[in-house]
Amino acid sequence: MVSPVVSGERASDPEGDPWINVDPGRLHIVLTPIELDILVDALRSVGNTELAQRFEAILRQFRQDPSHE
């Protein structure tokens, strides 16, 4: 079972509104780099190259950030 929103346990204000990161027009998900890479491969395999390229750019930025090593 996946929680409907990111837990507020690491938030700076744990007493704040737990729905603050929810926007009716957007979905916020948390993925590991491997999960994002799998998603990119899956999108390419079904022909959705535009979205795959957008996610791949995010993955490249993540890999270039030295704080993630």
Helices and strands as residue ranges (DSSP letters): G 8-10, H 33-45, H 49-64, G 66-68
